[in-house]
Amino acid sequence: FIAMAAKPEVGLVLLGFGGANKSFAELVVEKEEELPFRPRIRAICTGKSGVAVTELNEAVDLCAALKDGVASLPSARPGVLGLTPEQTVELLGELKRRGDVQVVVEGIPSAHKDAEPALSFARAALGLGLHYVTANKAPVARACDELKASALANQCQFLFESACMDGVPIFNMARHCLPHARVTGFEGVLNSTTNMILEMLEQSPSKSFADALKVAQDQGIAEADPSADIDGLDAAAKCVVLARALGLDPQASMDCVHPLEAIRDVTAATIAETLPDRWKLICRGKSIAGRAQLSVTLEKVPVSSPMHGLASSSSLLTLQTDVLGPLTLIQSEPTLRDTGFGLFADVCAAAAYAAAAQG
């Protein structure tokens, strides 16, 4: 008889329990038996929906959290609906000192201009030696090089697969499947909201821009405040994320994105005039002498382009490298499960890193 070794536990803290982290939690419940480690949620921290912190080496009941909410959990802090950013950073320190947490999983809204509060959370967690997994593009766009350096110095990882195209393995592919390859440029359609609006105006000429936007909002694709999408800011931030994370320019910023175009003035009549060519909001980037040249432009796409057939909320990214022909990744009508899987994949990578470090 040979005894089977027990799976090592990996303690997690969830910052936020909205769509991304809920989808991640659902995947943890679904896949737990298959994993080579035991994911154990030690705390869930939200801004207004409850805070749950377990006792040492205990774990949150994820099924109960998904069914009834964080505030209903036995480990929920009575009367506490949320933590301030400062209180959240303090809690991370307490959990690190306790010794049963290794990974922070963050999926919270943050401002494009300063990446807060996610940037402060990432700095604090990595400074403590905690792996930091995020679905948030803002801290990657603003401080990718700084956060990677902090992770290296503190022997942990900063991972962000869901920051662009949800769970499509852009960064993991570049990291693991393109050894010694240099990414020299990219182009693609990276914003779901704008692609969906443009398609609706094409298919329903009687619709106004406001009508199409309302449909996208009702379907949960567009935000209540859609300005970041329809003014090109979300697409621009993704350009910066790609430029920084793929090595085109570690210092790339939103100032590198020029031109930066919006879709606010597009009408169904404009779109109908150019058919069969289709309008797309296209992201591009290339590196010249180590500096990124990035753009977000509204363009007519011919039938011969791989971008032409992109439907509804689908996305596409083509990478140019110094070793391969154009390499294209397509994501067809993603859901929050895609975003959750990006987080899930990164947590698996962090767990493997932790296991290797422990020998």
Rosetta blueprint (number, residue, H / E / L):
1 F L
2 I L
3 A L
4 M L
5 A L
6 A L
7 K L
8 P L
9 E E
10 V E
11 G E
12 L E
13 V E
14 L E
15 L E
16 G L
17 F L
18 G L
19 G H
20 A H
21 N H
22 K H
23 S H
24 F H
25 A H
26 E H
27 L H
28 V H
29 V H
30 E H
31 K H
32 E H
33 E H
34 E H
35 L L
36 P L
37 F L
38 R E
39 P E
40 R E
41 I E
42 R E
43 A E
44 I E
45 C E
46 T L
47 G L
48 K L
49 S L
50 G L
51 V E
52 A E
53 V E
54 T L
55 E L
56 L L
57 N L
58 E L
59 A L
60 V L
61 D L
62 L H
63 C H
64 A H
65 A H
66 L H
67 K H
68 D H
69 G L
70 V H
71 A H
72 S H
73 L L
74 P L
75 S L
76 A E
77 R L
78 P L
79 G L
80 V L
81 L L
82 G L
83 L L
84 T L
85 P H
86 E H
87 Q H
88 T H
89 V H
90 E H
91 L H
92 L H
93 G H
94 E H
95 L H
96 K H
97 R H
98 R H
99 G L
100 D L
101 V L
102 Q L
103 V E
104 V E
105 V E
106 E E
107 G L
108 I L
109 P L
110 S L
111 A L
112 H L
113 K L
114 D L
115 A L
116 E L
117 P L
118 A H
119 L H
120 S H
121 F H
122 A H
123 R H
124 A H
125 A H
126 L H
127 G H
128 L L
129 G L
130 L L
131 H E
132 Y E
133 V E
134 T E
135 A L
136 N L
137 K H
138 A H
139 P H
140 V H
141 A H
142 R H
143 A H
144 C H
145 D H
146 E H
147 L H
148 K H
149 A H
150 S H
151 A H
152 L H
153 A H
154 N L
155 Q L
156 C L
157 Q L
158 F E
159 L E
160 F L
161 E H
162 S H
163 A H
164 C L
165 M L
166 D L
167 G L
168 V L
169 P L
170 I H
171 F H
172 N H
173 M H
174 A H
175 R H
176 H H
177 C H
178 L L
179 P L
180 H L
181 A L
182 R L
183 V E
184 T E
185 G E
186 F E
187 E E
188 G E
189 V E
190 L L
191 N L
192 S H
193 T H
194 T H
195 N H
196 M H
197 I H
198 L H
199 E H
200 M H
201 L H
202 E H
203 Q H
204 S L
205 P L
206 S L
207 K L
208 S L
209 F H
210 A H
211 D H
212 A H
213 L H
214 K H
215 V H
216 A H
217 Q H
218 D H
219 Q L
220 G L
221 I L
222 A L
223 E L
224 A L
225 D L
226 P L
227 S H
228 A H
229 D H
230 I H
231 D L
232 G L
233 L H
234 D H
235 A H
236 A H
237 A H
238 K H
239 C H
240 V H
241 V H
242 L H
243 A H
244 R H
245 A H
246 L L
247 G L
248 L L
249 D L
250 P L
251 Q L
252 A L
253 S L
254 M H
255 D H
256 C H
257 V E
258 H E
259 P E
260 L E
261 E L
262 A L
263 I L
264 R L
265 D L
266 V L
267 T L
268 A H
269 A H
270 T H
271 I H
272 A H
273 E H
274 T H
275 L L
276 P L
277 D L
278 R E
279 W E
280 K E
281 L E
282 I E
283 C E
284 R E
285 G E
286 K E
287 S E
288 I E
289 A L
290 G L
291 R E
292 A E
293 Q E
294 L E
295 S E
296 V E
297 T E
298 L E
299 E E
300 K E
301 V E
302 P L
303 V L
304 S L
305 S L
306 P L
307 M L
308 H L
309 G L
310 L L
311 A L
312 S L
313 S L
314 S L
315 S E
316 L E
317 L E
318 T E
319 L E
320 Q E
321 T E
322 D L
323 V L
324 L L
325 G L
326 P L
327 L E
328 T E
329 L E
330 I E
331 Q E
332 S L
333 E L
334 P L
335 T L
336 L H
337 R H
338 D H
339 T H
340 G H
341 F H
342 G H
343 L H
344 F H
345 A H
346 D H
347 V H
348 C H
349 A H
350 A H
351 A H
352 A H
353 Y H
354 A H
355 A H
356 A H
357 A H
358 Q L
359 G L
